[in-house]
Amino acid sequence: MNGKNRHPSDLNEYEAALENINSDEDFSVPDTEGLQTENPLVPSPNFYEQAKHKTGLGPSTLSIIEEAERRGIPWQRLNERSKIRLGFGKKQKIIRATITGDTGCIATETADDKFETKILLQKTQIPVPRGIVCKSLAELQKAVEEIGFPIVIKPLDANQGKGVTVAIESIEMAEEAFQHAQKFSSEVLVENYIAGHDHRLLVIGGKLVAASRRQPAHVVGNGTNTISELIEEINKEPGRGDGHEALLTKITLDCDTENLLKKKNLSLETVLLPGETLVLKSTANLSTGGTATDVTAEVHPANVFMAERIAAIIGLDICGIDLVAKDLHTPLTENGGAVIEVNAAPGLRMHLSPSNENPGKVAAAIVDMLFPGESNGRIPVFAVTGTNGKTTTTRLLRYIAKSCGHMVGYTTTDGIYIGDFQIAAGDCSGPTSASLVLSDPMVDFAVLETARGGLLRSGLAFDFCDVGILTNIAADHLGLKNINTLEELAEVKATVVRNVKPEGWAVINAEDIHCLNISKTLSCNIAYFSLDADHSEILKHLANGGLAAFVSDDRIIIQKDDEENVLGTLSEFPLTLNGTSRCMTANILAAAAGAFAYGFTAKQISYALRNFSPCPELTPGRMNFFKVRDFEVLVDYAHNPHGLTALQDYFCHSSQRRKIGIVAAVGDRRNEDIIELARIAANMFDHIIVRQEHSLRGRELAEMNSLMIEGMKKGKRCAGYELIPDEEDAIRHALSIARTSDLVVALSDNYQNVTKIVQQF
């Protein structure tokens, strides 16, 4: 590998993701450059064939990916070259071919400088050929006089055998070889020639794992075909390709080949005798058409020790050592052999498919080094879906995990968060946002709100999760993306819990028939939650030894088998608003069930929930109350009939004061959904201010107002309404007309701005 030509990633992963984060409809899955896979994190059976033609990934990279995939380690391609992320979050490792994130820059630079490497090895008593660096023909002349023939000439900092000429025995050949080498490097290394076979020793994580004897590209005569025809036949072999795309490289004709032919007074039209072997390259690199034979079992213990010591001296975690020796049965110090060079980012091709079909487990050794023991590079992944309650449940789970010491990355309809900091704002409940969290090296726990839009367009950003939560299925977004019924919507939402790993947990709302129907199709563990301790599904599930979270005698309980874990009374958990908010209590049950199923203790969960309150800092836009002069303001995100019904249920448990509602419908919903939203609002509020949504999504304002008025006329409580399209004007007007003890309810998805207006007022 040439350190001077190393390429950085084309596009920073974070910047690429942030450019696409706009809504839950956004999409970017792990980039596999056109590979047709069922899940982008897991290669399909014909992955290698597709990869060869569509990705440009070489055999070394592909072998590591295949081994990672076999162990269940997720992976993602990060750029157009071979930069790959293995694993998630804090457990991830980055590779580019056989360079890893742990490969030292100084070690790589040392290996790239062949002369520095030679001096370093010489000082540490490793046998190396004598060498001199030259920059001119005059210096070459002096070097030849000092070293004597035969010699080897090579570029100081090239790779893959480029510009190398061996067994030079005349000054004319030396000058020609020097000029050829300078095409690749201004500085040229002149060494004394070592007779013997070309070998490669591969050291991974400090241990020798493979050894190969390499043969230069060659042809064997048959008495009929010309040398050119023999080369053409070899290049037709299925295992050969251009460059590094296949396990073997096609033989190309260059000045090296021409010199070898000239030296033997041959041409490409010469017909070799039957059985006559003709070497076509002066080096045995696979990149020039050579082949390899596995000789790992033949390596003498002294040579094993020497190879492992060299890797340590240079400081490489993956190290390819080239040496020339008659054999490896005996120590190099005894057989006259020498180490020719040390390589960072050594290619694996010769070890993946040697000619004697005894490949070393080199990819496995690399993955073992990166992910020792039972590690699979994964962090805990919780995915939350449903119609309502997703964001609050996500925030609750994040709070529980954080209180237990985790660095949590989470996505919501508010934005992307790493720890306590928001790194992106907006609706970030799609797979692009989830992928960004999973790629963040600081994150050791992920909680991902997973919305309908991203599921429909793009699927998931992960292959499976540890815990999947399904809060409820209700009418919202029907009529969009060919989803017209609750049953069809349920199938979309089911994607999350159907991608829970077999030993993981799906947390299901036992009171929702659509959720229950989905639970019957799952193959993972199931935990139910319900506000009713006597719900038939809860009782049946517990009788069968299942796990459930429920409310009994105003206490929140998690039970498995006969073991009851009382988290506390409803009044001890601020989010329940003293037990008056059933929807928030349901969110607590869902989060508690998921956390307990994963492995958090009842004590840990209870502690976190007791400190979680419905404030703008922890639950922005969800049941946020503000005291303004002598009345109150409630800011909430309720935006569909199901959400409004939950809010109406809360009002039934609160004082019967005058309520002013600021309401808007969403333009891309069905007529009947808009009318129903207005009808429910008219049963909740004494006075309604109808505002305009930020985007009417294809409708006219007059049409929206007409539908809202039609719905409000079906309500029983509303005494009057006003139409004030601008949201800020509507809020300020509501605040101006509020009287003592009134409750102003601002329903908005732009709750951050609404909160600012209220606080300013």
N, C-alpha and C positions, 0 to 999 in steps of 0.2 A: 504494500500500500504506500502510495506516495503522500507523505504528510503535507507537502506543499500544495497538493491539489485536492485536499479534502473539501467536500462541499457542505455548507450549512443547509439546514432545512429551507425550502423555498418560502414557506409561509408559517409564521408562528401559529401553533394550534389554537391558542386562545383567541388571537385576532380573527382567525378564520371562523371560529364558532360565533364570536360576538357579532360579526358582520351579518349573521343570519338569524340572530335572535330577535324576533319581533312579536311573535304570537304563538299560541299553542298549535298553530298550523305550521310552524316552521319545521324544517326537516334537514337533518344531516346525520346519516348513520355512519358508523366506522367505514372509512373509505377503502374499498377493496378493488377499486379501479375496474369496475365492470364485471367482476366475478359473479356468476349466477349462483348464489347460495341461498338456502332457505333462511338462514340467519347470518347477517354480515359478520358476526364474530366467529362463526364456525365454518371452516371450509367445507365445500361439498366434496363427494368422492372423486370427482374429476377435476379437483382444484388445480393439481399440478399442470394438467394439459391446458386448462384455461389460462392459468397464470403465465405459462410459457409464452402464450401468444398475446395476452392482453395487459400484462402488468410490467413486464420487464424484470421481475424479481428473479434472481438467480437461484441455482440449486442450493447454495449454502443457506440463504435466507429461508427458502421454502422448506428445507429440511428442519430448521429450527421451529418454524411455524407449525409444521405437521406434528412435531414432537410436543409442542405446547398444547396444540389442539387435542392431542391424544390424552393429555393429563387434565383437560378441562380448564386450561389457562386461557382467558380471553385475550384477544389481540386486535390491534387496529393499525392500519397503515397510515403513516403520518405525512408522507410527502410522495412525490412522483418517483423518487428513487427507492431505496430499500430501508428507509427508516421505519422501524416497527416498534409499537408499544406493546409489551406483554404485561398483562395484569391490569388492575384497577387502582386508582388512588395512590395511597402511600405504599402499596405493595408492588407498584409497577416497576418494570425494568425496560429500558430503551436499548434497542440494538440497531445497528446498521451493518448488515451482513454479519461478520464475526467481530465487529467492534461493539463493545457494550458500554453502557453508561459508567461502568467501573473501570474501563480501560484508561490508563493514565496518559495524559497528553505528553508528559516528558518521556514516558516509556515508548510511546509511539514515535516521537521525534527521534529518539535514540535509535530505534530499529530502522527508521527510514534512512538514517545516515550510516551507510555501510562501513565507512572508515572508522567512525566513532565507535560503532559496534565492535569492529575488529580489534581496536585498541583496548576497549573495555574487557573483551573476552581474553585477549592475550595477557592482560595484567592479572587476570584471575585464573591463569593456568589452563585455559581451554585451548585445545589445538586449533589454530587457524592458519591459513596460508599467509605467507609474507605479502604485503601489499604497499603500494605507493600511489598517492593521488596526483594526477597530472591535469594540467589545463592547456598544454600546448604540445606540439610535436617535438619541440626541443626537450621538454620535460619528459615526454614519452621515451625519447632516445636514452636519457640518463637512467630512467627506471628500468628499461630493458637491460642495459649494461650492468646494473646493480643486481637485478633479480635473475636474469638469464632465462633462456627458453627451456621448455615450453611455458607459455603464459596464458592468462585469461584476462580479457579486457571487458569491463562492464560500466555502465553509467553509475555515478555515485548514488543517485537517489531515484532510480526507476524501479519498476516492479514487473512481475510476470515474465521475466526473462527477456524483456525488451532491451535491445541494443547490446546483448551479451554475445561475445565470441570466445570460444574455448580452444585449447590445444593449438595456440598460435606458435609457429616455429620459425618465422622470418620477420625481418623488419618491415618488409613490404606488406605482409598480412597484418602486422601490428598497426601500421599507419592507416590502412583501410578500416580495420576494426575500430581504431580510435575515432576516426571521422564518423563512423556509423554510430558509435556510442554517444558522441556529442550531439546527435539529433535529439537525444532524450535528456541530456544533462551536460552542462558546460564543464563540470568536473568529472573526470573519468578515473576509475580505479583499475590499477594494473596489479595482478596477483600472479604468483607462481602456480602453475597448473598441478592439480592433485589428480592422480589416476584412480579410477574406481567407479562404482555405481553412484548415481544420484539418489539421495534419500531425503525424505521429509519426515520429521518427527513432530507430532502435534501434542502440545501440552495445554491442558485446560484446568484452570483452578489449581495449578501447582502439581498436577499429576499427568504423566504420560498416558495418553489414551489411544494413540494410534501411530503406526509407522508404516510408510510406504516406500517401495523402491520404484523409481520412475524410469520409464524408458522413453527416449526421444521419439518423436514422430519418425516413422520408418515404413517402408514397403518391402514386401517379399516377392521376388520374381517368380514367374511361372513359365518363362520361356516364350510367351506369346504376346502379352500386353506390354505397352511402353510404360515408362515411369509415370508419365502424365496420366495414362489410363488407370494405372494402379492407384494413384492418388485419388482420382475421381471415384473409383469404386469404394475406397475407404470412406470418403466423404459422404457417400450415400447411406452409410450405416445409420440406423434409427437413433442410436445414442449420441450422434454427433450433431452439433449445431454451430451457429456463428457466435463468436465471442464466448460468453459465459451462460448462454441461455440453456444449454444442455449439459449433461454430465461429462461429455467429452467434446472437444473443439475440432472443427474441421481443419485440415492441413492447408495452409496457405503458402504460396510461393513468394519468397522475399530474397533479399540479397544474401542472407545467411544460407538459404537453400542453394542459391546460384553458386556461392563460393564453395560449398561442399561438393557440388556436382563438378565444378571446374577443377577442384583439387584431384578428383578421381578421373578426369578426362571423360566425363559423362554429360549427357544432355537429357532433356525431358523426353526425347524420342527414343532414347536407348531402351532396348529390351533386355531385362536382366535374366540371368540363367535361373532355371527352376531351383527354388530354395535359397537363392542369393538374397541377403538382407542389405538394404541400403538405408542408412541413417540420413534423414532429411533436415534435421535441426541440430545445432550444436549444444542446445540446452534441452533438458527433459521436462520442461514445464508443460502442464496440461493445456495451458493457454496457447501453446504453439502446436498443439496436436498430439502431445505425448500421451502415454497411458501409464497406469500404475498397478502395482501388485502389493497386496497387504503383507507386511512382514512383522507385524506387531509381536508375534510369538517368538521371533528370532532375536529380539533386542537383548543384548547382554545387560545384566543389572548395573554394571558400571556406566553403560551408555544411557540407561534409564535415569540414573542419578544425575549424569551430566546434563541431560536435556532439561530435567526439572530444575536443576541449579541455574542453567542459562536463563530460563523463564523468570526465575526469581531475581537474577542479577539485572536483567533488562527491566523487569517490573511489569511484565505483561500477564494479564489474566488468561488470554487466549494467545498462544504463541506457536508459530510455525518455524521450525529450525531446519534449515537446509544444510546437509553435509554430504561429503563425498568420501566413500570408503569402499574397500573391496567387499566387505560384508559388515553386518551388525552383530555377528555372533561373538566377536571379540571386542575388547575395549578399543576405542578410537586411538588411545595413546599407544597401543601396541601394534595396530595394523596400518599405521601411516595415514589414516584418514584425517579429515579436518572439517571444521564447521565453516561453511561458505558464507552464510548470512542468516539473519534472524528476521522474521516477518511479523508485523502487526497485521491484523485482519487477514489471517491466512485463509485461503479458499479451502472448502471442504470436499470439493468434487472428487479428488483422488481417494478420499476415505469413504465416500458414499457409495461408489461403484467401482471398486478395484477390479482388475482383470481376472483375478482368481476368485471373485465373488465371495469374499470374506470381509464385508464392510465392518469397520469399527463403529461402535455406538457413539459417534462423535456428537451428534445433535443432542442425544440424551445427556451426555456429559456436560454440555453447555447449559441445558435447562436445569440440570441438577445443581450446577454452580450458581445459577441465577435464583433458583427457587429450591433451596435445600429442604430436606425432610419431606413433610407432607404439604408444604406450601403450594398453593395453586394460584398465587398472585391475586387473590380476590379479597375484597373488603365486604362487610355486610351491606346488602342492598335491600331497602324497603321501597316498595312501589305502592302508591295510593291512588285509587281511581273511584269513580262513582259520579253521580250527578251533582250532589251537594255535600259539603263537609270535607272535601278533599284537602283544601288548603289548611284548615284548622287542624285536621288530623295529622297532616304532614308536620306542621309546626309543633304540635304536641310531642310527636315522636322525636323530632330534632331536639326538643328541650330535655326529654328523658335521656337521650344518648349523650347530650352535652353534659348534663349533670353527673353522668357516670364517667366523665373524663375523655370523651371522644371528640375529635376534630370532625365536625359534621359538615358535609356539603349537602345542600338541599335546594330543590327547585319548587317554585310555586307560581301562581298566577301573578304574584307581585314581582318576582325576579329570581335571580340566582344568588345564593349565599354560600360563602365559605367561612365557617366559624361564625363570628359575630358580625361579619361584614358583607354587605351587599355588593356584588361585583358586576351585576347587570340588572337593569330595571325593565319592567314590562311583563307581559304574559309569557312566562318561560316554562310552561308545562309540557313542552314537546321534547322530542328525542335529541335535538341539537343541544338544548340546555342540559339534559341529563348526561349526554356524552361529555360535555365540558366538565361537569362535576366528577364523573368517573375518571377523567384524565388528569385531574388536579393532584399533584404529588403530595399535597398537604392533607388531603382528605383520607380519613380511615373509617368513615361511616357515611353512607349515602341514603338520603330519604328523598324520593322523587315523586312529586305530584305528576300524575300521568293523565292527560286530558284526551277526550274523544278525538279532537282534530288531528293530533299527532299520530294517534293509533291508526286512524283511517288512512292517512296519507303515507305514513312511513313506518309504522310498527314501533318497535322498542329499540332503545339504545343499548340494551343488554340481552344476553341470551337467556338468562334466568335470574330470578331474584330469590332472596332468602325468605322474605315475607311479602305477600301481596294482600292489600286491603281493599275490599269492595264495600263502599259506604251505603249506597242505595242506587236504585234505578228509577228515574222519574222523567216526565215529559220535558225535554229541553233539546234544542237543536234538531227536533224531528222535521223531516222534509228536506234536510240537507245531506248531501253526499249519498243520496239513495237510501238513507236510513229513515224509514217512515213509521215504524212501530216500536213500542217499548221492547218487544222481543228482539228486534234487530239491533236496537241500541244496546241491549244486554249482551248480545254476542260480541259487540265491539269492546265493551268494558271487560268482558270475560277474558280478553287477551292477557290482561295482567295476571290474574290468578291462575290462568292455565300455563303461565310461564314461571310459576314457582317451582323450584327444584324439588325432586321427589321427597326429600327429607325435610323440606321447608314447610311453611305454614301459609294457608290462605285464611284470612279473617273475613267472615261473612256476616252481613246483617240478617239475622234470623227472622226479622219482622217483614222483610221485603221478599215477596214471592218470586220475583225475577232473580234476586240474589240466591235464594234457596235453590231454585232450579239449576243455576250454574254450579252450585256446590256439589250437586249430585254427579256432575261430570268430571270432577277433579280427582287427580291421583296422588295429591300431596296430603299432608296433615291439614285438618280443618279446625278452626276455632270460631265459635259463634259469639255474637253479642246481641243483647236485647235489653230494652228498658223494662221488660216484663220478666221477672224471675220465673213465672209459671207458664211461660210460652211453651207450647208443646214440643217445638224443635229443641229448645234448650233442655227441657227435662229429658227428652229421649237421648240427646247427645251426651248429657252427663251420665245417664244410666249406662251408657256404653263406654264409659271411661274417657269421654271427650273433654275438651277444654272450652270454657265459656266465661264471658264477662257479662254481668247483669246487675240490675238494681233490685235490692230486696230490703224492705223496711228502711228506705232512705239511705241505704248503705251501698257503696259500690264494691262488688265482690267478684273475684276471679276464682273459679273453681275448676279443678281437674280431679277426676275420680271422686274421692270423698274428701279431698283436702280443700278447705275453704280459706281463701286469703282475702281478708277484709281490708280494703285500701283506706276506708274512712267513710264518714257520712257525707251526703251531698253538700251540706253547708260548709264543709271543710275545704271544698274545692272551688275557688273563686269563679272558675269558668262556668259553673252551673248556675250562677246567679241565685244562690241559695236554693237550688233545685227547681227554679222556675223556668229554666231554659232546657227543654227536653232535647232539642237538636244539639246543643253544646254537650249535654250529658252523653248523648249517643256518640259524639266525637271522642269524648274521653274514654268510653267503653271500647271503641274500635282501637284507639291508640294503646290502651292498657293491655288489651288482649294480644295485639301484635308484639308489644314489647315483652310481655311475659312469655309468650310462645317462643320468642327468640332466645330468651335466657336471662333477661333482666329480672331481678328479684322484686317481690311485691313491695318490699321496703323502699327500694330504689325508685320504683314507679310512683308510689304514694308520695314520697318526698318531693319529686319533681312536680307532680300535679298540684300539690298544695301550694306551690310557689308560682304557679302559672295563672295569670289573670288576663281578662279580656281588655287589654289596653292597646293603644296604637303601636307600642313597641313590640309586643308579642303576638298580637292578632290584629294587625292593621285592617280596618274595614269590616271587622267581625264583632258585632255587639260592643262598639266603642261608645261609651256614655260621656257626655261633657255637661258640666254645670255652667249655664250661661245666665247671669243675673238671677232671676227667680223662676227660671224654667230649665228643662233639660233638653239636650239634643242627642239623638242616637244616630250614629253613622254605621251603615251595614251594607253588605254586598248583595243581599237577596235580590235576585234578578229574574227568577222564573216562578211559576205558580207553586211548585213544591217548596222553594225557599221562602216565599211569602206566607205559605200555610204554616211553616215552622215558626215564623216570626209572629204570626197571628196567635198561635198556641201560647207563645210566651206572653203576649198581651193579655190573654185570658187569666194569667196568674198575677198580673200587675194591677195597680190601682186604675180605676175607671176615670182617668182624667182625659181632657181633650187632647186628641192626637192629630197632628198635622203631618201629612205624608207628602214627600217630594218623590214622584214616581216617573219612571220612563220605561218604555218597552224597547225591545231590540228588533230592528227592521227585518232581519232575515228569519224571524220566527213565523210560524203559521198564523193565519188570521185568528183561528180559534184559541191559540196560545196567548196572543196579545189580548184578546177579549177576556179570557179567563183571568189573566194577570190583573186587569183593571177591575174585574168583578170582585176578586179577593181583596184588592186594595180598598174598594168601596165598602167592604164589610169590616175593614180594620180601622179606617181613619174617619174622623169627623169632617176633615177638610183635606182636599187633595190639590196639589199643584203638579200639573203635568208638564214636565220639561222635555226637551229634545235629547235623544241619545247623541253621543259624539259623532257617530256615523249612522245614517239611516239605512245603510246597506241595501240600496236599490229602491227604497220607497220614497214617497213624497211626504212632507211634514203634514199636509192636510189629511192624507190618508191615515197616517199614524194617529193623529188626533181623533179622527172619526172613529177608528176602532177602539181607542181608549174610552171615548165618551160612551160608545155602545156598551162596553163592559161595565163602566161605572153605573150606568142606569140600571143594571141588573143587581147592583148591590143594595143593601138595606140600611147601612149606617150613614154613609156619606151625605152630608147636608149641602155640600157645594164643592165646586172645583174651579180652578183657574188654569189657563194655558200660558205658561211662560217658557218659551223655548230654550233660552240660555240658562245653563245650569247654575252659574254663579249668581245671575239675577234672581233665579228661583229660590236659591238658598237665602240670599240676603232678604228677599221679600218675606219668606217664611219666618225668619228670625225677627223681622220688624213687626209682624202681626201677632207673635206669640205672647200669651198672657201668663200670669202667675200660675205655676204648677203644670203648664202645658208640656207636652212631649212632642218635639219636632223630630221626625224620622226622615233622614236623608238616605235614600237608597241609590247607591252609585258604585260603578266599578272604578271611578276616578277618586277613590276615597282619600288618597293622599292630599289632593287639592282641596277636597271638601273639608277635610280636617283642618287644613291651614286657614280656610275662610272662617270656620267656626271659632278657631282659637283666636284669630284676629278680632272677631266680633266681640 
